[in-house]
Amino acid sequence: MHSNIYISLPAYPFRKMTFQPLSSLYIEQAKELYLSAFPQEERRPVDQWLHLHQVNTSFHILVIKSGNAFSGILTYWDFNEFIYIEHFATDIALRGRGLGQKALCSFIKGVGNRPIILEVELPQTSLAKRRIGFYERVGFSIIDKPYKQPPYPGQNGFFPLLIMSTDPLYANEHYSQIISIIYREVYQVVIK
């Protein structure tokens, strides 16, 4: 079954912040945020997303709560050697108030010393540059190696992105293995 990560901390201006596995109570809010925060080419169909959460013990959808209020989602894969964050979004009404930074810092602290990997867009737009800066401020570093994100199942085309990690030494030393695992497990693409 899915591991339960419950992390709480005082988070001004937010009350107690927690992560909880997705439950029926928050499915509609999670689906709405997932669809609005990520363009079609950056996500799976919602039914596949929810099914994957139910059947794959490596894949987790967490609800971020501030007090008792739904505040965001974080989806990740636990590959034992490292954690791969696939999607992270906060409620649009709460953006720009520090919730995302506090949530991600809490998640990083909660997984301990294991490296965390994620993908970001190339710094070709001001929004992409801001996202990279956000991840750098919470402890991620860009891994300076070429990377192309495979298409999600049912979609076409690889496109260039960057890999970032909380442990750049680990990510550089194990880069081929990390990419192979992400391709195979997340995107169902086998590198030959």
C-alpha positions in Angstrom: 0.0 0.0 0.0 1.1 3.6 -0.3 3.3 5.1 2.4 1.8 7.9 4.4 3.8 11.0 4.7 2.5 13.3 7.3 4.7 16.3 7.7 3.6 19.3 9.7 5.2 22.6 10.6 4.1 26.0 11.5 4.0 27.8 8.2 3.2 31.5 8.4 0.9 32.8 7.0 -0.4 29.2 6.7 -1.6 27.1 9.6 -0.4 23.6 10.1 0.8 22.2 6.7 0.4 18.5 6.0 0.8 16.0 3.2 -1.8 13.2 2.9 -2.3 10.5 0.3 -5.1 11.3 -2.1 -8.4 10.2 -0.8 -12.0 10.5 -2.1 -12.5 13.6 -0.1 -10.0 15.6 -2.3 -10.3 13.8 -5.7 -12.3 16.5 -7.4 -10.0 19.3 -6.2 -6.9 17.4 -7.1 -8.2 16.6 -10.6 -9.1 20.2 -11.2 -5.7 21.5 -10.1 -3.9 18.8 -12.1 -5.8 19.7 -15.3 -5.4 23.4 -14.9 -1.8 23.5 -13.8 -0.3 21.2 -16.5 -0.8 21.3 -20.2 -2.0 18.1 -21.9 1.5 17.2 -23.1 2.8 17.4 -19.6 0.4 14.9 -18.0 -1.4 11.7 -18.4 -5.2 11.5 -18.9 -6.8 11.9 -15.5 -8.3 8.3 -15.4 -4.8 6.9 -16.0 -3.3 9.2 -13.3 -5.8 8.0 -10.7 -5.6 4.4 -11.8 -1.8 4.5 -11.5 -2.1 5.8 -8.0 -4.3 2.9 -7.0 -2.3 0.1 -8.6 1.4 1.1 -8.6 2.9 1.2 -5.1 5.9 3.3 -6.3 3.6 6.2 -7.5 2.0 8.5 -4.9 -0.4 11.4 -5.2 -0.2 13.6 -2.1 -2.6 16.3 -1.2 -1.0 19.4 0.4 -3.2 20.9 3.1 -2.8 24.1 5.1 -4.9 23.7 8.2 -7.9 21.8 6.9 -7.9 23.4 3.5 -6.8 21.8 0.2 -3.8 23.7 -0.9 -2.0 21.7 -3.6 -0.8 18.4 -5.0 2.6 16.7 -5.2 3.0 13.5 -7.2 6.2 11.4 -6.8 7.7 8.1 -7.6 9.7 6.2 -4.9 12.5 4.3 -6.6 14.3 3.4 -3.3 17.6 4.9 -4.4 16.0 8.3 -5.3 12.6 10.1 -5.4 11.3 11.5 -8.7 8.8 14.4 -8.4 6.5 14.2 -11.4 4.1 17.0 -10.6 3.9 19.8 -8.0 1.3 22.5 -8.0 -0.3 24.8 -5.4 -3.8 26.2 -5.6 -3.7 29.3 -7.8 -5.3 31.5 -5.2 -2.4 30.7 -2.8 0.5 31.3 -5.2 3.1 33.9 -4.4 2.6 33.6 -0.6 5.4 31.1 0.2 3.2 28.0 0.4 5.0 26.2 -2.5 8.4 26.8 -1.0 7.3 25.7 2.5 5.6 22.6 1.1 8.6 21.6 -1.0 11.1 22.2 1.8 8.9 20.1 4.1 8.8 17.3 1.5 12.5 17.3 1.0 13.0 17.2 4.8 10.5 14.3 5.0 12.3 12.0 2.6 15.5 12.3 4.5 18.9 12.1 2.7 17.6 10.4 -0.5 18.2 12.4 -3.7 15.2 14.0 -5.3 15.1 14.4 -9.1 12.7 16.5 -11.2 12.4 17.9 -14.7 12.1 21.6 -15.6 11.7 23.5 -18.8 14.7 25.0 -20.5 15.3 28.6 -19.3 13.8 30.1 -22.5 10.9 32.1 -21.0 10.6 34.3 -17.9 8.2 31.7 -16.4 10.7 28.9 -16.9 13.5 31.0 -15.4 11.4 31.7 -12.4 10.6 28.0 -11.9 14.3 27.1 -12.1 15.0 29.9 -9.6 12.3 28.6 -7.3 13.8 25.0 -7.3 17.3 26.4 -6.8 16.1 28.3 -3.7 14.8 25.1 -2.1 18.0 23.2 -2.7 17.9 21.8 -6.3 20.7 22.1 -8.8 20.7 21.8 -12.5 22.4 18.7 -13.9 24.3 19.8 -16.9 23.6 16.8 -19.1 21.4 16.5 -22.2 17.9 15.2 -21.4 14.8 14.7 -23.5 11.4 14.0 -21.8 9.6 11.1 -23.5 6.0 11.6 -24.4 3.4 10.3 -22.0 1.6 7.1 -23.1 -0.6 7.9 -26.1 1.3 11.1 -27.0 4.0 11.8 -29.5 7.4 13.5 -29.4 10.4 13.8 -27.1 11.2 17.4 -26.0 14.3 18.8 -24.3 14.1 19.6 -20.6 16.6 19.9 -17.8 17.1 17.5 -14.8 17.5 19.1 -11.4 18.5 17.2 -8.2 18.9 17.9 -4.5 22.1 15.8 -4.7 24.0 16.8 -7.9 26.9 14.5 -7.1 24.6 11.5 -7.0 22.7 12.6 -10.0 25.9 13.1 -12.1 27.4 9.8 -11.0 24.2 7.7 -11.6 22.7 9.8 -14.5 22.3 7.0 -17.0 20.7 4.7 -14.4 18.3 7.5 -13.2 17.2 8.3 -16.7 16.7 4.7 -17.6 14.5 4.1 -14.5 12.4 7.3 -15.2 12.0 6.4 -18.9 11.0 2.8 -18.1 8.8 3.3 -15.0 7.2 6.8 -15.6 7.0 6.9 -19.3 7.1 3.2 -20.2 9.9 3.8 -22.7 12.8 1.4 -22.9 16.2 2.7 -23.9 18.1 0.3 -26.1 
